[in-house]
Amino acid sequence: MSKLTLEALSGPLDGAALTLEAETEWSKAGQGSLSFPWDEELGAPQARFRPTQDGWSLEGVKSPHGTYRLNREERVAAPTSLAADDVLKASNTWLLVQKIE
């Protein structure tokens, strides 16, 4: 089973490790591990994390502020392969890709 470990870099969960094992939405709504209701500008959903044959991907969905991979200076819209140390930003929420297993 593939796992993706993220670290929250902002908000009340700052410093928390979040481990994903299945497709997960990054959103301001819902009950999942990537639900950030305090970020009012985050989409519902903002983006989707999915396991792939080669690791994990992130796909942004239509949202007013977009989803970004800052270390590569790119906006993420289509499914994009993730790598360790990627810094992801959506609205006021930042995530660091710690580990892909």
A tleap script that builds the chain and sets N, CA, C and O, in Angstrom:
source leaprc.protein.ff14SB
mol = sequence {
  NMET SER LYS LEU THR LEU GLU ALA LEU SER
  GLY PRO LEU ASP GLY ALA ALA LEU THR LEU
  GLU ALA GLU THR GLU TRP SER LYS ALA GLY
  GLN GLY SER LEU SER PHE PRO TRP ASP GLU
  GLU LEU GLY ALA PRO GLN ALA ARG PHE ARG
  PRO THR GLN ASP GLY TRP SER LEU GLU GLY
  VAL LYS SER PRO HIE GLY THR TYR ARG LEU
  ASN ARG GLU GLU ARG VAL ALA ALA PRO THR
  SER LEU ALA ALA ASP ASP VAL LEU LYS ALA
  SER ASN THR TRP LEU LEU VAL GLN LYS ILE
  CGLU
}
set mol.1.N position { 0.841 -1.179 0.000 }
set mol.1.CA position { 0.000 0.000 0.000 }
set mol.1.C position { 0.887 1.244 0.000 }
set mol.1.O position { 1.846 1.334 0.767 }
set mol.2.N position { 0.564 2.179 -0.848 }
set mol.2.CA position { 1.330 3.416 -0.974 }
set mol.2.C position { 0.898 4.415 0.100 }
set mol.2.O position { -0.287 4.543 0.405 }
set mol.3.N position { 1.877 5.119 0.668 }
set mol.3.CA position { 1.590 6.134 1.684 }
set mol.3.C position { 2.266 7.446 1.309 }
set mol.3.O position { 3.361 7.462 0.746 }
set mol.4.N position { 1.596 8.533 1.632 }
set mol.4.CA position { 2.135 9.872 1.443 }
set mol.4.C position { 2.093 10.573 2.796 }
set mol.4.O position { 1.035 10.661 3.420 }
set mol.5.N position { 3.241 11.069 3.248 }
set mol.5.CA position { 3.294 11.794 4.513 }
set mol.5.C position { 3.546 13.265 4.230 }
set mol.5.O position { 4.528 13.631 3.583 }
set mol.6.N position { 2.646 14.097 4.724 }
set mol.6.CA position { 2.715 15.546 4.567 }
set mol.6.C position { 2.911 16.176 5.935 }
set mol.6.O position { 2.513 15.608 6.952 }
set mol.7.N position { 3.524 17.349 5.957 }
set mol.7.CA position { 3.621 18.132 7.190 }
set mol.7.C position { 2.885 19.441 6.975 }
set mol.7.O position { 3.144 20.148 6.001 }
set mol.8.N position { 1.971 19.768 7.873 }
set mol.8.CA position { 1.284 21.058 7.818 }
set mol.8.C position { 2.272 22.146 8.212 }
set mol.8.O position { 2.956 22.031 9.229 }
set mol.9.N position { 2.346 23.201 7.406 }
set mol.9.CA position { 3.286 24.296 7.660 }
set mol.9.C position { 2.582 25.586 8.070 }
set mol.9.O position { 3.208 26.644 8.143 }
set mol.10.N position { 1.277 25.497 8.339 }
set mol.10.CA position { 0.529 26.701 8.711 }
set mol.10.C position { -0.723 26.311 9.482 }
set mol.10.O position { -1.129 25.149 9.486 }
set mol.11.N position { -1.321 27.284 10.125 }
set mol.11.CA position { -2.587 27.077 10.813 }
set mol.11.C position { -2.469 26.291 12.103 }
set mol.11.O position { -1.365 26.038 12.584 }
set mol.12.N position { -3.610 25.902 12.666 }
set mol.12.CA position { -3.628 25.189 13.943 }
set mol.12.C position { -2.881 23.854 13.926 }
set mol.12.O position { -2.457 23.378 14.979 }
set mol.13.N position { -2.716 23.249 12.762 }
set mol.13.CA position { -2.003 21.969 12.664 }
set mol.13.C position { -0.523 22.142 12.336 }
set mol.13.O position { 0.152 21.159 12.029 }
set mol.14.N position { -0.011 23.349 12.391 }
set mol.14.CA position { 1.392 23.619 12.042 }
set mol.14.C position { 2.317 22.610 12.723 }
set mol.14.O position { 2.305 22.462 13.945 }
set mol.15.N position { 3.120 21.919 11.905 }
set mol.15.CA position { 4.066 20.935 12.418 }
set mol.15.C position { 3.525 19.518 12.483 }
set mol.15.O position { 4.293 18.582 12.701 }
set mol.16.N position { 2.223 19.333 12.300 }
set mol.16.CA position { 1.621 18.000 12.379 }
set mol.16.C position { 1.926 17.192 11.125 }
set mol.16.O position { 1.911 17.722 10.013 }
set mol.17.N position { 2.202 15.900 11.315 }
set mol.17.CA position { 2.390 14.975 10.197 }
set mol.17.C position { 1.031 14.381 9.838 }
set mol.17.O position { 0.282 13.950 10.714 }
set mol.18.N position { 0.723 14.361 8.552 }
set mol.18.CA position { -0.543 13.839 8.046 }
set mol.18.C position { -0.221 12.741 7.048 }
set mol.18.O position { 0.437 13.005 6.042 }
set mol.19.N position { -0.667 11.511 7.297 }
set mol.19.CA position { -0.356 10.389 6.419 }
set mol.19.C position { -1.593 9.994 5.629 }
set mol.19.O position { -2.658 9.757 6.199 }
set mol.20.N position { -1.441 9.925 4.307 }
set mol.20.CA position { -2.527 9.522 3.412 }
set mol.20.C position { -2.240 8.124 2.886 }
set mol.20.O position { -1.096 7.788 2.583 }
set mol.21.N position { -3.291 7.308 2.779 }
set mol.21.CA position { -3.154 5.956 2.236 }
set mol.21.C position { -4.114 5.714 1.081 }
set mol.21.O position { -4.071 4.655 0.455 }
set mol.22.N position { -4.972 6.673 0.792 }
set mol.22.CA position { -5.953 6.555 -0.289 }
set mol.22.C position { -6.227 7.950 -0.833 }
set mol.22.O position { -5.787 8.949 -0.263 }
set mol.23.N position { -6.961 8.008 -1.944 }
set mol.23.CA position { -7.308 9.312 -2.518 }
set mol.23.C position { -7.940 10.190 -1.442 }
set mol.23.O position { -8.815 9.748 -0.696 }
set mol.24.N position { -7.484 11.437 -1.373 }
set mol.24.CA position { -7.938 12.353 -0.327 }
set mol.24.C position { -8.113 13.750 -0.904 }
set mol.24.O position { -7.278 14.219 -1.677 }
set mol.25.N position { -9.203 14.411 -0.526 }
set mol.25.CA position { -9.430 15.789 -0.956 }
set mol.25.C position { -8.823 16.764 0.038 }
set mol.25.O position { -8.915 16.574 1.251 }
set mol.26.N position { -8.203 17.809 -0.489 }
set mol.26.CA position { -7.682 18.945 0.286 }
set mol.26.C position { -8.791 19.985 0.223 }
set mol.26.O position { -9.101 20.483 -0.859 }
set mol.27.N position { -9.396 20.325 1.357 }
set mol.27.CA position { -10.631 21.092 1.329 }
set mol.27.C position { -10.847 21.892 2.613 }
set mol.27.O position { -10.228 21.625 3.642 }
set mol.28.N position { -11.729 22.867 2.528 }
set mol.28.CA position { -12.138 23.567 3.753 }
set mol.28.C position { -13.331 22.867 4.391 }
set mol.28.O position { -13.674 23.149 5.539 }
set mol.29.N position { -13.967 21.955 3.655 }
set mol.29.CA position { -15.155 21.258 4.140 }
set mol.29.C position { -14.849 19.779 4.345 }
set mol.29.O position { -13.852 19.270 3.833 }
set mol.30.N position { -15.696 19.101 5.083 }
set mol.30.CA position { -15.554 17.667 5.267 }
set mol.30.C position { -14.893 17.301 6.580 }
set mol.30.O position { -14.665 18.148 7.445 }
set mol.31.N position { -14.588 16.010 6.709 }
set mol.31.CA position { -14.064 15.481 7.962 }
set mol.31.C position { -12.702 14.823 7.813 }
set mol.31.O position { -12.175 14.308 8.799 }
set mol.32.N position { -12.113 14.817 6.635 }
set mol.32.CA position { -10.856 14.110 6.404 }
set mol.32.C position { -9.650 14.780 7.021 }
set mol.32.O position { -9.737 15.876 7.574 }
set mol.33.N position { -8.513 14.094 6.914 }
set mol.33.CA position { -7.267 14.608 7.498 }
set mol.33.C position { -6.788 15.882 6.814 }
set mol.33.O position { -5.989 16.624 7.385 }
set mol.34.N position { -7.266 16.146 5.594 }
set mol.34.CA position { -6.878 17.368 4.885 }
set mol.34.C position { -8.036 18.356 4.794 }
set mol.34.O position { -8.167 19.089 3.813 }
set mol.35.N position { -8.868 18.365 5.822 }
set mol.35.CA position { -9.951 19.335 5.938 }
set mol.35.C position { -9.476 20.468 6.842 }
set mol.35.O position { -9.128 20.242 8.002 }
set mol.36.N position { -9.462 21.683 6.309 }
set mol.36.CA position { -8.961 22.857 7.031 }
set mol.36.C position { -10.062 23.921 7.090 }
set mol.36.O position { -10.003 24.892 6.335 }
set mol.37.N position { -11.073 23.767 7.971 }
set mol.37.CA position { -12.208 24.691 7.992 }
set mol.37.C position { -11.845 26.118 8.380 }
set mol.37.O position { -12.617 27.037 8.105 }
set mol.38.N position { -10.699 26.331 9.008 }
set mol.38.CA position { -10.298 27.687 9.407 }
set mol.38.C position { -9.783 28.512 8.231 }
set mol.38.O position { -9.664 29.733 8.340 }
set mol.39.N position { -9.474 27.855 7.099 }
set mol.39.CA position { -8.991 28.575 5.917 }
set mol.39.C position { -10.191 28.868 5.021 }
set mol.39.O position { -10.531 28.068 4.149 }
set mol.40.N position { -10.826 30.009 5.237 }
set mol.40.CA position { -12.073 30.351 4.557 }
set mol.40.C position { -11.933 30.505 3.048 }
set mol.40.O position { -12.931 30.412 2.333 }
set mol.41.N position { -10.723 30.738 2.543 }
set mol.41.CA position { -10.535 30.925 1.105 }
set mol.41.C position { -10.218 29.623 0.378 }
set mol.41.O position { -10.159 29.605 -0.851 }
set mol.42.N position { -10.015 28.542 1.112 }
set mol.42.CA position { -9.729 27.239 0.519 }
set mol.42.C position { -10.982 26.721 -0.169 }
set mol.42.O position { -12.089 26.913 0.334 }
set mol.43.N position { -10.820 26.069 -1.312 }
set mol.43.CA position { -11.954 25.530 -2.047 }
set mol.43.C position { -12.561 24.321 -1.351 }
set mol.43.O position { -12.000 23.788 -0.394 }
set mol.44.N position { -13.714 23.901 -1.849 }
set mol.44.CA position { -14.391 22.730 -1.299 }
set mol.44.C position { -14.827 21.824 -2.449 }
set mol.44.O position { -15.993 21.880 -2.838 }
set mol.45.N position { -13.954 20.998 -3.008 }
set mol.45.CA position { -12.549 20.795 -2.633 }
set mol.45.C position { -11.617 21.760 -3.356 }
set mol.45.O position { -11.999 22.414 -4.327 }
set mol.46.N position { -10.408 21.829 -2.868 }
set mol.46.CA position { -9.339 22.638 -3.465 }
set mol.46.C position { -8.518 21.792 -4.438 }
set mol.46.O position { -8.215 22.217 -5.553 }
set mol.47.N position { -8.166 20.582 -3.990 }
set mol.47.CA position { -7.319 19.689 -4.791 }
set mol.47.C position { -7.521 18.256 -4.315 }
set mol.47.O position { -8.129 18.008 -3.274 }
set mol.48.N position { -6.993 17.310 -5.109 }
set mol.48.CA position { -7.076 15.892 -4.754 }
set mol.48.C position { -5.693 15.257 -4.813 }
set mol.48.O position { -4.945 15.445 -5.772 }
set mol.49.N position { -5.370 14.505 -3.772 }
set mol.49.CA position { -4.163 13.682 -3.743 }
set mol.49.C position { -4.585 12.271 -4.128 }
set mol.49.O position { -5.583 11.755 -3.624 }
set mol.50.N position { -3.808 11.636 -5.041 }
set mol.50.CA position { -4.128 10.272 -5.481 }
set mol.50.C position { -2.866 9.423 -5.539 }
set mol.50.O position { -1.820 9.886 -5.994 }
set mol.51.N position { -2.968 8.166 -5.072 }
set mol.51.CA position { -1.839 7.256 -5.279 }
set mol.51.C position { -1.776 6.873 -6.758 }
set mol.51.O position { -2.809 6.728 -7.412 }
set mol.52.N position { -0.564 6.712 -7.276 }
set mol.52.CA position { -0.350 6.311 -8.664 }
set mol.52.C position { 0.606 5.121 -8.685 }
set mol.52.O position { 1.103 4.704 -7.639 }
set mol.53.N position { 0.861 4.580 -9.859 }
set mol.53.CA position { 1.824 3.477 -9.979 }
set mol.53.C position { 3.211 3.902 -9.537 }
set mol.53.O position { 3.971 3.091 -9.009 }
set mol.54.N position { 3.545 5.165 -9.748 }
set mol.54.CA position { 4.897 5.656 -9.459 }
set mol.54.C position { 5.009 6.444 -8.158 }
set mol.54.O position { 6.086 6.956 -7.854 }
set mol.55.N position { 3.944 6.558 -7.387 }
set mol.55.CA position { 4.003 7.345 -6.157 }
set mol.55.C position { 2.672 8.003 -5.863 }
set mol.55.O position { 1.673 7.324 -5.623 }
set mol.56.N position { 2.659 9.348 -5.881 }
set mol.56.CA position { 1.451 10.115 -5.601 }
set mol.56.C position { 1.367 11.310 -6.543 }
set mol.56.O position { 2.382 11.840 -6.993 }
set mol.57.N position { 0.123 11.724 -6.833 }
set mol.57.CA position { -0.080 12.926 -7.642 }
set mol.57.C position { -1.011 13.884 -6.914 }
set mol.57.O position { -1.767 13.495 -6.023 }
set mol.58.N position { -0.933 15.137 -7.317 }
set mol.58.CA position { -1.816 16.195 -6.829 }
set mol.58.C position { -2.490 16.809 -8.039 }
set mol.58.O position { -1.837 17.118 -9.036 }
set mol.59.N position { -3.807 16.984 -7.949 }
set mol.59.CA position { -4.565 17.624 -9.022 }
set mol.59.C position { -5.381 18.761 -8.425 }
set mol.59.O position { -6.207 18.540 -7.539 }
set mol.60.N position { -5.153 19.968 -8.905 }
set mol.60.CA position { -5.954 21.107 -8.463 }
set mol.60.C position { -7.305 21.078 -9.146 }
set mol.60.O position { -7.417 20.661 -10.298 }
set mol.61.N position { -8.323 21.518 -8.443 }
set mol.61.CA position { -9.641 21.668 -9.055 }
set mol.61.C position { -9.942 23.156 -9.122 }
set mol.61.O position { -9.256 23.968 -8.500 }
set mol.62.N position { -10.957 23.502 -9.867 }
set mol.62.CA position { -11.257 24.926 -10.033 }
set mol.62.C position { -11.518 25.563 -8.675 }
set mol.62.O position { -12.419 25.163 -7.938 }
set mol.63.N position { -10.718 26.547 -8.375 }
set mol.63.CA position { -10.893 27.295 -7.133 }
set mol.63.C position { -10.401 28.711 -7.394 }
set mol.63.O position { -9.568 28.918 -8.276 }
set mol.64.N position { -10.893 29.672 -6.655 }
set mol.64.CA position { -10.541 31.059 -6.939 }
set mol.64.C position { -9.060 31.380 -6.781 }
set mol.64.O position { -8.548 32.259 -7.475 }
set mol.65.N position { -8.363 30.689 -5.886 }
set mol.65.CA position { -6.980 31.064 -5.588 }
set mol.65.C position { -5.937 30.102 -6.139 }
set mol.65.O position { -4.748 30.420 -6.101 }
set mol.66.N position { -6.327 28.954 -6.643 }
set mol.66.CA position { -5.387 28.013 -7.228 }
set mol.66.C position { -4.610 27.207 -6.195 }
set mol.66.O position { -4.631 27.493 -4.997 }
set mol.67.N position { -3.921 26.185 -6.710 }
set mol.67.CA position { -3.073 25.301 -5.916 }
set mol.67.C position { -1.683 25.372 -6.530 }
set mol.67.O position { -1.547 25.306 -7.752 }
set mol.68.N position { -0.654 25.504 -5.707 }
set mol.68.CA position { 0.700 25.752 -6.214 }
set mol.68.C position { 1.727 24.803 -5.610 }
set mol.68.O position { 1.618 24.396 -4.453 }
set mol.69.N position { 2.730 24.461 -6.422 }
set mol.69.CA position { 3.937 23.790 -5.932 }
set mol.69.C position { 5.007 24.872 -5.972 }
set mol.69.O position { 5.550 25.192 -7.029 }
set mol.70.N position { 5.301 25.430 -4.797 }
set mol.70.CA position { 6.144 26.623 -4.717 }
set mol.70.C position { 7.599 26.370 -5.075 }
set mol.70.O position { 8.228 27.218 -5.709 }
set mol.71.N position { 8.150 25.231 -4.687 }
set mol.71.CA position { 9.565 24.982 -4.958 }
set mol.71.C position { 9.847 24.835 -6.454 }
set mol.71.O position { 11.001 24.921 -6.872 }
set mol.72.N position { 8.816 24.616 -7.257 }
set mol.72.CA position { 8.995 24.543 -8.716 }
set mol.72.C position { 8.289 25.698 -9.416 }
set mol.72.O position { 8.221 25.755 -10.644 }
set mol.73.N position { 7.768 26.615 -8.609 }
set mol.73.CA position { 7.110 27.821 -9.123 }
set mol.73.C position { 6.069 27.508 -10.189 }
set mol.73.O position { 6.093 28.069 -11.284 }
set mol.74.N position { 5.137 26.585 -9.844 }
set mol.74.CA position { 4.111 26.226 -10.821 }
set mol.74.C position { 2.744 26.099 -10.166 }
set mol.74.O position { 2.607 25.684 -9.015 }
set mol.75.N position { 1.737 26.474 -10.950 }
set mol.75.CA position { 0.351 26.255 -10.531 }
set mol.75.C position { -0.017 24.833 -10.924 }
set mol.75.O position { 0.301 24.389 -12.027 }
set mol.76.N position { -0.682 24.120 -10.032 }
set mol.76.CA position { -1.058 22.729 -10.278 }
set mol.76.C position { -2.535 22.684 -10.645 }
set mol.76.O position { -3.393 23.054 -9.844 }
set mol.77.N position { -2.825 22.230 -11.860 }
set mol.77.CA position { -4.208 22.052 -12.288 }
set mol.77.C position { -4.420 20.592 -12.688 }
set mol.77.O position { -5.286 19.914 -12.135 }
set mol.78.N position { -3.632 20.111 -13.647 }
set mol.78.CA position { -3.703 18.719 -14.085 }
set mol.78.C position { -2.962 17.834 -13.085 }
set mol.78.O position { -2.152 18.335 -12.306 }
set mol.79.N position { -3.227 16.514 -13.094 }
set mol.79.CA position { -2.494 15.622 -12.186 }
set mol.79.C position { -0.983 15.803 -12.345 }
set mol.79.O position { -0.451 15.741 -13.453 }
set mol.80.N position { -0.307 16.028 -11.224 }
set mol.80.CA position { 1.123 16.329 -11.192 }
set mol.80.C position { 1.803 15.401 -10.199 }
set mol.80.O position { 1.381 15.310 -9.046 }
set mol.81.N position { 2.861 14.705 -10.640 }
set mol.81.CA position { 3.596 13.806 -9.746 }
set mol.81.C position { 4.276 14.599 -8.646 }
set mol.81.O position { 4.841 15.667 -8.885 }
set mol.82.N position { 4.215 14.062 -7.442 }
set mol.82.CA position { 4.833 14.714 -6.291 }
set mol.82.C position { 6.177 14.080 -5.968 }
set mol.82.O position { 6.427 12.920 -6.295 }
set mol.83.N position { 7.041 14.860 -5.320 }
set mol.83.CA position { 8.349 14.387 -4.873 }
set mol.83.C position { 8.575 14.866 -3.444 }
set mol.83.O position { 7.988 15.857 -3.010 }
set mol.84.N position { 9.428 14.154 -2.722 }
set mol.84.CA position { 9.783 14.578 -1.369 }
set mol.84.C position { 10.315 16.004 -1.418 }
set mol.84.O position { 11.012 16.377 -2.361 }
set mol.85.N position { 9.994 16.785 -0.426 }
set mol.85.CA position { 10.395 18.184 -0.258 }
set mol.85.C position { 9.598 19.167 -1.108 }
set mol.85.O position { 9.899 20.361 -1.094 }
set mol.86.N position { 8.586 18.704 -1.851 }
set mol.86.CA position { 7.707 19.650 -2.537 }
set mol.86.C position { 6.970 20.478 -1.489 }
set mol.86.O position { 6.515 19.945 -0.477 }
set mol.87.N position { 6.855 21.777 -1.735 }
set mol.87.CA position { 6.110 22.682 -0.857 }
set mol.87.C position { 4.842 23.081 -1.607 }
set mol.87.O position { 4.907 23.674 -2.684 }
set mol.88.N position { 3.692 22.752 -1.027 }
set mol.88.CA position { 2.404 22.968 -1.663 }
set mol.88.C position { 1.652 24.071 -0.929 }
set mol.88.O position { 1.691 24.160 0.298 }
set mol.89.N position { 0.962 24.916 -1.712 }
set mol.89.CA position { 0.214 26.027 -1.113 }
set mol.89.C position { -1.135 26.162 -1.798 }
set mol.89.O position { -1.242 26.109 -3.023 }
set mol.90.N position { -2.155 26.339 -0.980 }
set mol.90.CA position { -3.488 26.666 -1.463 }
set mol.90.C position { -4.078 27.637 -0.463 }
set mol.90.O position { -4.205 27.319 0.719 }
set mol.91.N position { -4.439 28.815 -0.930 }
set mol.91.CA position { -4.959 29.861 -0.057 }
set mol.91.C position { -3.967 30.136 1.063 }
set mol.91.O position { -2.828 30.512 0.787 }
set mol.92.N position { -4.367 29.958 2.322 }
set mol.92.CA position { -3.473 30.214 3.454 }
set mol.92.C position { -2.917 28.934 4.062 }
set mol.92.O position { -2.342 28.958 5.150 }
set mol.93.N position { -3.087 27.818 3.361 }
set mol.93.CA position { -2.641 26.524 3.868 }
set mol.93.C position { -1.416 26.056 3.087 }
set mol.93.O position { -1.422 26.033 1.856 }
set mol.94.N position { -0.364 25.684 3.820 }
set mol.94.CA position { 0.884 25.207 3.227 }
set mol.94.C position { 1.145 23.788 3.713 }
set mol.94.O position { 0.925 23.477 4.884 }
set mol.95.N position { 1.618 22.920 2.805 }
set mol.95.CA position { 1.962 21.542 3.140 }
set mol.95.C position { 3.334 21.210 2.570 }
set mol.95.O position { 3.688 21.676 1.487 }
set mol.96.N position { 4.098 20.415 3.286 }
set mol.96.CA position { 5.394 19.920 2.835 }
set mol.96.C position { 5.276 18.424 2.606 }
set mol.96.O position { 4.804 17.698 3.480 }
set mol.97.N position { 5.706 17.950 1.424 }
set mol.97.CA position { 5.757 16.510 1.174 }
set mol.97.C position { 6.987 15.975 1.902 }
set mol.97.O position { 8.119 16.256 1.510 }
set mol.98.N position { 6.757 15.205 2.961 }
set mol.98.CA position { 7.865 14.657 3.738 }
set mol.98.C position { 8.377 13.350 3.162 }
set mol.98.O position { 9.581 13.160 2.989 }
set mol.99.N position { 7.437 12.441 2.864 }
set mol.99.CA position { 7.860 11.101 2.470 }
set mol.99.C position { 6.814 10.470 1.569 }
set mol.99.O position { 5.612 10.634 1.779 }
set mol.100.N position { 7.293 9.737 0.551 }
set mol.100.CA position { 6.419 8.968 -0.332 }
set mol.100.C position { 6.885 7.522 -0.250 }
set mol.100.O position { 8.034 7.215 -0.567 }
set mol.101.N position { 5.990 6.634 0.178 }
set mol.101.CA position { 6.342 5.212 0.305 }
set mol.101.C position { 5.478 4.375 -0.614 }
set mol.101.O position { 5.621 3.153 -0.653 }
savepdb mol mol.pdb
quit
